[in-house]
């Protein structure tokens, strides 16, 4: 999903939808709906709008979509207080699971002998998720360093 579609989903997925989110952003629901509609050319969301919607909704999907479009994997920096041996073991389990998910998606993609764009998108999402988990492990270990 591209960032404009994602921004639309975040705004409409906010509890109460655009009607609830818009006043918190200082605009009417109609203006917000127009700004987040990727098919509307008269109103367009600014970068500041996207940041405000992300913050207000406490939803990082726009940031993740943008990172993915640019070829990056987004990693949330850990809270140093939550960096424990048990947290690392838990993340290792998640890393094994996401690694397996990458392999499963690749096998599914190749089983019919054709590779389609949508299949590559799914593989890529699995790879990015796996990379996020691995980078989180590294960041947590860095947080534990004395």
PAGU-882945 format. One record per residue: residue number from 0; residue in one letter; chain; x, y, z of N, C-alpha, C, O in turn. Coordinates in nm, 2 decimals. Each point is the difference from the previous one (the first is absolute). Example, Ala and Ser with C-alpha at 12.3 -4.5 7.8 and 13.67 -1.06 7.14 Angstrom:
BEGIN
MIVEX   k r c   n_c1   n_c2   n_c3  ca_c1  ca_c2  ca_c3   c_c1   c_c2   c_c3   o_c1   o_c2   o_c3
MIVEX   0 A A   1.32  -0.57   0.78  -0.09   0.12   0.00   0.09   0.12   0.00   0.10   0.00   0.07
MIVEX   1 S A  -0.14   0.11  -0.14   0.09   0.11   0.00  -0.08   0.11   0.08   0.05   0.11   0.01
This chain:
BEGIN
MIVEX   k r c   n_c1   n_c2   n_c3  ca_c1  ca_c2  ca_c3   c_c1   c_c2   c_c3   o_c1   o_c2   o_c3
MIVEX   0 X A   0.09  -0.12   0.00  -0.09   0.12   0.00   0.09   0.12   0.00   0.10   0.01   0.08
MIVEX   1 X A  -0.13   0.09  -0.17   0.08   0.12   0.00  -0.03   0.10   0.11  -0.10  -0.02   0.07
MIVEX   2 X A   0.18   0.12  -0.05  -0.02   0.09   0.12  -0.14   0.07  -0.01  -0.06   0.03   0.11
MIVEX   3 X A   0.01   0.01  -0.23  -0.12   0.07   0.00  -0.12  -0.09   0.03  -0.09   0.04   0.08
MIVEX   4 X A   0.09  -0.16  -0.13  -0.10  -0.10   0.04   0.01  -0.03   0.15  -0.11  -0.01   0.07
MIVEX   5 X A   0.23   0.01  -0.02   0.02  -0.03   0.15  -0.05   0.11   0.08  -0.07  -0.02   0.10
MIVEX   6 X A   0.10   0.15  -0.14  -0.05   0.11   0.07  -0.16   0.00   0.01  -0.06   0.03   0.10
MIVEX   7 X A   0.00  -0.06  -0.21  -0.14  -0.01  -0.01  -0.05  -0.11   0.10  -0.10   0.03   0.07
MIVEX   8 X A   0.16  -0.14  -0.07  -0.04  -0.11   0.09   0.02   0.04   0.15  -0.09  -0.03   0.08
MIVEX   9 X A   0.20   0.10  -0.05   0.02   0.04   0.14  -0.11   0.10   0.04  -0.05  -0.01   0.11
MIVEX  10 X A   0.03   0.11  -0.19  -0.10   0.10   0.04  -0.14  -0.06   0.01  -0.07   0.03   0.10
MIVEX  11 X A   0.03  -0.12  -0.19  -0.13  -0.06   0.01  -0.01  -0.11   0.10  -0.11  -0.03   0.05
MIVEX  12 X A   0.23  -0.02  -0.01   0.00  -0.11   0.10   0.01   0.05   0.14  -0.02  -0.07   0.10
MIVEX  13 X A   0.04   0.20  -0.08   0.00   0.07   0.13  -0.13  -0.02   0.07  -0.11   0.00  -0.07
MIVEX  14 X A   0.11  -0.03   0.20  -0.13  -0.02   0.07  -0.09   0.12  -0.02   0.03   0.11   0.04
MIVEX  15 X A  -0.14  -0.14  -0.11  -0.10   0.11  -0.03   0.03   0.06  -0.14  -0.08   0.08  -0.04
MIVEX  16 X A   0.18  -0.13  -0.03   0.03   0.04  -0.13   0.04   0.14  -0.02   0.04   0.07   0.10
MIVEX  17 X A  -0.06  -0.01  -0.22   0.04   0.13  -0.02  -0.08   0.10   0.08   0.05   0.11   0.03
MIVEX  18 X A  -0.17  -0.14   0.00  -0.08   0.09   0.08   0.05   0.02   0.14  -0.01   0.11   0.05
MIVEX  19 X A   0.08  -0.21   0.00   0.06   0.02   0.13   0.14   0.05   0.00   0.04   0.08   0.08
MIVEX  20 X A   0.03  -0.11  -0.19   0.14   0.04  -0.01   0.02   0.15  -0.05   0.08   0.07   0.06
MIVEX  21 X A  -0.17  -0.03  -0.15   0.02   0.13  -0.06   0.00   0.12   0.10   0.09   0.08  -0.01
MIVEX  22 X A  -0.18  -0.08   0.11   0.00   0.11   0.09   0.13   0.01   0.09   0.05   0.11   0.03
MIVEX  23 X A   0.01  -0.23  -0.01   0.12   0.00   0.07   0.12   0.05  -0.08   0.11   0.04   0.05
MIVEX  24 X A  -0.13  -0.04  -0.18   0.10   0.06  -0.09  -0.03   0.14  -0.05   0.08   0.06  -0.07
MIVEX  25 X A  -0.19   0.00   0.12  -0.04   0.13  -0.03  -0.06   0.02  -0.14   0.02   0.11  -0.06
MIVEX  26 X A  -0.09  -0.21   0.02  -0.07   0.01  -0.13  -0.13  -0.07   0.00  -0.03  -0.08   0.09
MIVEX  27 X A  -0.05   0.10  -0.19  -0.13  -0.07  -0.01   0.02  -0.14  -0.05   0.10  -0.03  -0.06
MIVEX  28 X A  -0.19  -0.06   0.09   0.00  -0.14  -0.05   0.00   0.00  -0.15   0.07  -0.08  -0.06
MIVEX  29 X A  -0.14   0.17   0.00  -0.01   0.00  -0.15   0.14   0.03  -0.06   0.04  -0.06  -0.10
MIVEX  30 X A   0.03   0.16   0.16   0.13   0.04  -0.05   0.10  -0.12   0.02   0.08  -0.03  -0.08
MIVEX  31 X A  -0.09  -0.03   0.20   0.09  -0.11   0.03  -0.02  -0.11  -0.10   0.09  -0.06  -0.05
MIVEX  32 X A  -0.22   0.02   0.03  -0.03  -0.11  -0.09   0.06   0.04  -0.14   0.05  -0.09  -0.07
MIVEX  33 X A  -0.07   0.21   0.02   0.06   0.04  -0.13   0.15  -0.01   0.00   0.06  -0.05  -0.10
MIVEX  34 X A   0.01   0.10   0.21   0.14   0.00   0.00   0.06  -0.14   0.00   0.10  -0.03  -0.06
MIVEX  35 X A  -0.17  -0.07   0.12   0.06  -0.13   0.01  -0.06  -0.09  -0.11   0.04  -0.12  -0.01
MIVEX  36 X A  -0.12   0.17  -0.08  -0.05  -0.08  -0.11   0.10   0.01  -0.11   0.02   0.11  -0.06
MIVEX  37 X A   0.04  -0.22   0.02   0.11   0.00  -0.10  -0.05   0.04  -0.14   0.08   0.03  -0.09
MIVEX  38 X A  -0.22  -0.03   0.07  -0.05   0.03  -0.13  -0.05   0.15  -0.01  -0.05   0.04  -0.11
MIVEX  39 X A   0.07   0.03   0.22  -0.04   0.14  -0.01   0.12   0.09  -0.03   0.10  -0.01   0.07
MIVEX  40 X A  -0.12   0.10  -0.16   0.11   0.09  -0.04  -0.02   0.14   0.06   0.10   0.08   0.00
MIVEX  41 X A  -0.22  -0.05   0.05  -0.02   0.14   0.05   0.06   0.02   0.14   0.04   0.11   0.03
MIVEX  42 X A  -0.04  -0.21   0.05   0.05   0.01   0.13   0.11  -0.11   0.01  -0.02  -0.12  -0.04
MIVEX  43 X A   0.14   0.15   0.09   0.10  -0.10   0.01   0.07   0.01   0.14   0.02   0.12   0.05
MIVEX  44 X A   0.00  -0.23   0.01   0.07   0.00   0.13   0.14   0.05  -0.01   0.07  -0.04  -0.09
MIVEX  45 X A  -0.03   0.12   0.18   0.14   0.04   0.01   0.08  -0.10   0.08  -0.06  -0.08   0.07
MIVEX  46 X A   0.19   0.10  -0.07   0.08  -0.09   0.09  -0.04   0.03   0.14   0.00  -0.10   0.08
MIVEX  47 X A  -0.02   0.22  -0.04  -0.04   0.03   0.13  -0.13  -0.06   0.04  -0.02  -0.05   0.11
MIVEX  48 X A  -0.08   0.04  -0.21  -0.12  -0.07   0.03   0.02  -0.14   0.03  -0.06  -0.06   0.09
MIVEX  49 X A   0.15   0.00  -0.17   0.03  -0.15   0.02   0.06  -0.02   0.13  -0.03  -0.10   0.07
MIVEX  50 X A   0.12   0.19  -0.03   0.06  -0.02   0.13  -0.10   0.02   0.11   0.00  -0.08   0.10
MIVEX  51 X A  -0.09   0.18  -0.11  -0.10   0.02   0.11  -0.10  -0.12   0.00  -0.03  -0.04   0.11
MIVEX  52 X A  -0.01  -0.01  -0.22  -0.09  -0.11   0.00   0.07  -0.12   0.06  -0.06  -0.07   0.08
MIVEX  53 X A   0.18   0.04  -0.11   0.08  -0.11   0.06   0.01   0.02   0.15  -0.02  -0.10   0.07
MIVEX  54 X A   0.05   0.22  -0.03   0.02   0.02   0.15  -0.14  -0.01   0.07  -0.01  -0.07   0.10
MIVEX  55 X A  -0.09   0.13  -0.16  -0.13   0.00   0.07  -0.06  -0.14   0.00  -0.06  -0.04   0.10
MIVEX  56 X A   0.08  -0.04  -0.20  -0.06  -0.13  -0.01   0.10  -0.10   0.07  -0.04  -0.12   0.02
MIVEX  57 X A   0.16   0.16   0.01   0.10  -0.09   0.06   0.01  -0.13  -0.08  -0.01  -0.11   0.05
MIVEX  58 X A   0.03   0.14  -0.18   0.00  -0.11  -0.10   0.11   0.02  -0.10   0.01   0.11  -0.07
MIVEX  59 X A   0.09  -0.20   0.07   0.12   0.02  -0.08   0.00  -0.05  -0.14   0.10  -0.01  -0.07
MIVEX  60 X A  -0.22  -0.03   0.02  -0.01  -0.06  -0.13   0.04   0.09  -0.11   0.06  -0.05  -0.10
MIVEX  61 X A  -0.08   0.18   0.11   0.05   0.09  -0.11   0.15   0.01   0.00   0.06  -0.01  -0.10
MIVEX  62 X A   0.00   0.02   0.22   0.14   0.00   0.01   0.06  -0.13  -0.06   0.10   0.00  -0.07
MIVEX  63 X A  -0.16  -0.12   0.11   0.04  -0.13  -0.05  -0.01  -0.01  -0.15   0.09  -0.05  -0.07
MIVEX  64 X A  -0.20   0.10   0.01  -0.03  -0.01  -0.14   0.11   0.09  -0.07   0.05  -0.04  -0.11
MIVEX  65 X A  -0.02   0.16   0.16   0.10   0.08  -0.06   0.13  -0.06   0.00   0.08   0.00  -0.10
MIVEX  66 X A  -0.04  -0.06   0.22   0.13  -0.07   0.01   0.01  -0.11  -0.10   0.10  -0.02  -0.07
MIVEX  67 X A  -0.21  -0.06   0.05   0.00  -0.11  -0.09   0.01   0.04  -0.14   0.08  -0.05  -0.08
MIVEX  68 X A  -0.15   0.16   0.04   0.01   0.06  -0.13   0.14   0.05  -0.04   0.05  -0.01  -0.11
MIVEX  69 X A   0.02   0.05   0.22   0.14   0.05  -0.02   0.10  -0.11   0.01   0.12   0.03  -0.01
MIVEX  70 X A  -0.16  -0.15   0.04   0.09  -0.12   0.01   0.06  -0.01   0.14   0.11  -0.06   0.01
MIVEX  71 X A  -0.18   0.11   0.09   0.05  -0.01   0.14  -0.09  -0.08   0.08  -0.12  -0.02  -0.03
MIVEX  72 X A   0.17  -0.04   0.14  -0.08  -0.07   0.10   0.01   0.09   0.12   0.10   0.04   0.05
MIVEX  73 X A  -0.22  -0.01   0.00  -0.01   0.09   0.12   0.01  -0.08   0.13  -0.06  -0.11   0.01
MIVEX  74 X A   0.15   0.16   0.08   0.02  -0.07   0.12  -0.03   0.10   0.12   0.06   0.10   0.00
MIVEX  75 X A  -0.15  -0.14   0.09  -0.03   0.08   0.11   0.11  -0.02   0.10   0.04  -0.11   0.04
MIVEX  76 X A   0.02   0.22   0.01   0.10  -0.01   0.10  -0.05  -0.04   0.13  -0.11   0.05   0.05
MIVEX  77 X A   0.17  -0.15   0.02  -0.05  -0.05   0.12   0.02   0.09   0.12   0.09   0.09   0.00
MIVEX  78 X A  -0.17  -0.11   0.10   0.01   0.06   0.13   0.11  -0.07   0.07  -0.01  -0.12   0.02
MIVEX  79 X A   0.11   0.19   0.03   0.12  -0.07   0.06  -0.04  -0.08   0.12   0.06  -0.10   0.03
MIVEX  80 X A  -0.17   0.15   0.05  -0.04  -0.07   0.11  -0.06  -0.14  -0.03   0.00  -0.09   0.09
MIVEX  81 X A  -0.05   0.07  -0.21  -0.06  -0.13  -0.04   0.10  -0.09  -0.07  -0.04  -0.10  -0.05
MIVEX  82 X A   0.17   0.13   0.05   0.10  -0.08  -0.06   0.05  -0.10   0.10   0.09   0.03   0.09
MIVEX  83 X A  -0.14  -0.15  -0.10   0.03  -0.11   0.09   0.04  -0.12  -0.08  -0.03  -0.01  -0.12
MIVEX  84 X A   0.09  -0.09   0.19   0.03  -0.13  -0.06  -0.13  -0.06  -0.05   0.00  -0.06  -0.11
MIVEX  85 X A  -0.10   0.06   0.19  -0.13  -0.06  -0.04  -0.06   0.07  -0.13  -0.05  -0.07  -0.08
MIVEX  86 X A   0.07   0.20   0.07  -0.05   0.07  -0.11   0.07  -0.04  -0.13  -0.05  -0.01  -0.11
MIVEX  87 X A   0.18  -0.01   0.13   0.09  -0.05  -0.12  -0.05  -0.14  -0.04  -0.01  -0.02  -0.12
MIVEX  88 X A  -0.01  -0.07   0.21  -0.04  -0.13  -0.03  -0.14   0.00  -0.07  -0.02  -0.07  -0.10
MIVEX  89 X A  -0.07   0.16   0.15  -0.13   0.01  -0.07   0.02   0.05  -0.14  -0.07  -0.05  -0.09
MIVEX  90 X A   0.15   0.15   0.07   0.03   0.05  -0.14   0.06  -0.10  -0.09  -0.02   0.00  -0.12
MIVEX  91 X A   0.11  -0.09   0.18   0.06  -0.10  -0.08  -0.11  -0.10  -0.05   0.01  -0.04  -0.12
MIVEX  92 X A  -0.11   0.01   0.20  -0.11  -0.08  -0.04  -0.07   0.07  -0.11  -0.04  -0.07  -0.10
MIVEX  93 X A   0.01   0.20   0.11  -0.07   0.07  -0.11   0.09   0.00  -0.13  -0.06  -0.01  -0.11
MIVEX  94 X A   0.19   0.02   0.13   0.09   0.00  -0.12  -0.01  -0.13  -0.07   0.00   0.00  -0.12
MIVEX  95 X A   0.00  -0.11   0.19  -0.01  -0.13  -0.06  -0.14  -0.01  -0.08  -0.01  -0.06  -0.11
MIVEX  96 X A  -0.09   0.11   0.18  -0.14   0.00  -0.07   0.00   0.08  -0.12  -0.05  -0.04  -0.11
MIVEX  97 X A   0.11   0.16   0.11  -0.01   0.09  -0.12   0.09  -0.06  -0.11  -0.02   0.02  -0.12
MIVEX  98 X A   0.13  -0.08   0.16   0.09  -0.07  -0.10  -0.07  -0.11  -0.07   0.00  -0.01  -0.12
MIVEX  99 X A  -0.08  -0.07   0.20  -0.08  -0.10  -0.06  -0.11   0.05  -0.09  -0.03  -0.05  -0.11
MIVEX 100 X A  -0.03   0.17   0.14  -0.10   0.06  -0.08   0.06   0.05  -0.13  -0.07  -0.01  -0.10
MIVEX 101 X A   0.19   0.05   0.10   0.07   0.04  -0.13   0.01  -0.12  -0.09  -0.04   0.01  -0.12
MIVEX 102 X A   0.09  -0.12   0.18   0.02  -0.12  -0.08  -0.14  -0.05  -0.06   0.00  -0.05  -0.11
MIVEX 103 X A  -0.10   0.05   0.20  -0.13  -0.05  -0.05  -0.05   0.09  -0.11  -0.06  -0.05  -0.10
MIVEX 104 X A   0.07   0.18   0.11  -0.05   0.09  -0.11   0.08  -0.02  -0.13  -0.06   0.00  -0.11
MIVEX 105 X A   0.19  -0.02   0.12   0.08  -0.03  -0.12  -0.04  -0.13  -0.06  -0.02  -0.01  -0.12
MIVEX 106 X A   0.00  -0.10   0.20  -0.05  -0.12  -0.06  -0.14   0.01  -0.07  -0.02  -0.05  -0.11
MIVEX 107 X A  -0.07   0.13   0.18  -0.13   0.02  -0.06   0.02   0.07  -0.14  -0.07  -0.03  -0.09
MIVEX 108 X A   0.16   0.13   0.09   0.02   0.08  -0.12   0.05  -0.09  -0.12  -0.04   0.02  -0.11
MIVEX 109 X A   0.13  -0.11   0.14   0.06  -0.08  -0.10  -0.07  -0.13  -0.04   0.03  -0.06  -0.10
MIVEX 110 X A  -0.14   0.02   0.18  -0.06  -0.13  -0.03  -0.07  -0.01  -0.13  -0.01  -0.11  -0.05
MIVEX 111 X A  -0.04   0.21  -0.01  -0.06  -0.01  -0.13   0.09   0.03  -0.12  -0.04   0.00  -0.11
MIVEX 112 X A   0.17   0.03   0.14   0.10   0.02  -0.10   0.00   0.15  -0.06   0.07   0.03  -0.09
MIVEX 113 X A  -0.16   0.05   0.15  -0.01   0.14  -0.05   0.02   0.09   0.12  -0.05  -0.03   0.11
MIVEX 114 X A   0.11   0.15  -0.13   0.01   0.09   0.11  -0.07   0.13  -0.04   0.03   0.06  -0.11
MIVEX 115 X A  -0.13  -0.02   0.19  -0.09   0.11  -0.03   0.04   0.12   0.09   0.06  -0.02   0.11
MIVEX 116 X A  -0.08   0.14  -0.15   0.03   0.12   0.07  -0.06  -0.01   0.14   0.07   0.04   0.10
MIVEX 117 X A  -0.19  -0.08  -0.09  -0.07   0.00   0.14   0.07  -0.10   0.09   0.00   0.02   0.12
MIVEX 118 X A   0.05  -0.13  -0.18   0.07  -0.10   0.08   0.13   0.05   0.05   0.04  -0.02   0.12
MIVEX 119 X A   0.03   0.10  -0.20   0.13   0.06   0.04  -0.03   0.10   0.11   0.07   0.01   0.10
MIVEX 120 X A  -0.18   0.07  -0.11  -0.04   0.09   0.11  -0.02  -0.07   0.13   0.04   0.04   0.10
MIVEX 121 X A  -0.11  -0.16  -0.11  -0.02  -0.08   0.13   0.13  -0.05   0.06   0.02   0.00   0.12
MIVEX 122 X A   0.07  -0.05  -0.21   0.13  -0.04   0.04   0.08   0.11   0.07   0.06  -0.01   0.10
MIVEX 123 X A  -0.06   0.12  -0.17   0.07   0.12   0.05  -0.05   0.04   0.14   0.08   0.04   0.09
MIVEX 124 X A  -0.21  -0.04  -0.07  -0.06   0.04   0.13   0.05  -0.10   0.11   0.03   0.05   0.11
MIVEX 125 X A  -0.02  -0.18  -0.14   0.05  -0.09   0.09   0.14   0.02   0.03   0.05  -0.01   0.12
MIVEX 126 X A   0.03   0.04  -0.22   0.14   0.03   0.02   0.02   0.12   0.09   0.09   0.00   0.09
MIVEX 127 X A  -0.16   0.11  -0.12   0.01   0.12   0.08  -0.04  -0.03   0.15   0.07   0.05   0.09
MIVEX 128 X A  -0.17  -0.13  -0.07  -0.04  -0.03   0.14   0.11  -0.07   0.07   0.03   0.03   0.11
MIVEX 129 X A   0.03  -0.13  -0.18   0.11  -0.08   0.05   0.12   0.10   0.03   0.06  -0.01   0.11
MIVEX 130 X A  -0.03   0.10  -0.20   0.11   0.09   0.02  -0.03   0.09   0.13   0.09   0.03   0.07
MIVEX 131 X A  -0.22   0.01  -0.06  -0.03   0.08   0.12   0.02  -0.07   0.13   0.06   0.06   0.09
MIVEX 132 X A  -0.09  -0.19  -0.09   0.02  -0.07   0.12   0.15  -0.02   0.03   0.04   0.02   0.12
MIVEX 133 X A   0.04  -0.05  -0.22   0.14  -0.01   0.02   0.06   0.13   0.05   0.09   0.00   0.08
MIVEX 134 X A  -0.13   0.11  -0.14   0.05   0.13   0.04  -0.04   0.04   0.14   0.07   0.06   0.07
MIVEX 135 X A  -0.19  -0.10  -0.03  -0.04   0.02   0.14   0.08  -0.08   0.09   0.04   0.05   0.11
MIVEX 136 X A   0.00  -0.17  -0.14   0.09  -0.08   0.09   0.13   0.08   0.01   0.05   0.01   0.11
MIVEX 137 X A   0.01   0.03  -0.22   0.12   0.08   0.01  -0.01   0.12   0.09   0.09   0.03   0.08
MIVEX 138 X A  -0.20   0.04  -0.10  -0.02   0.13   0.08  -0.02  -0.03   0.14   0.05   0.07   0.09
MIVEX 139 X A  -0.12  -0.18  -0.05  -0.01  -0.04   0.14   0.13  -0.04   0.06   0.03   0.04   0.11
MIVEX 140 X A   0.05  -0.11  -0.18   0.13  -0.04   0.05   0.08   0.12   0.02   0.08   0.01   0.10
MIVEX 141 X A  -0.08   0.09  -0.19   0.07   0.12   0.01  -0.05   0.07   0.13   0.09   0.06   0.07
MIVEX 142 X A  -0.22  -0.06  -0.04  -0.05   0.06   0.12   0.05  -0.07   0.12   0.00   0.07   0.11
MIVEX 143 X A   0.03  -0.19  -0.12   0.05  -0.08   0.12   0.15   0.02   0.02   0.05  -0.03   0.11
MIVEX 144 X A   0.02   0.08  -0.21   0.15   0.02   0.01   0.04   0.09   0.12  -0.07   0.10   0.02
MIVEX 145 X A   0.17  -0.14   0.05   0.04   0.08   0.11   0.12   0.09  -0.03   0.05   0.07   0.08
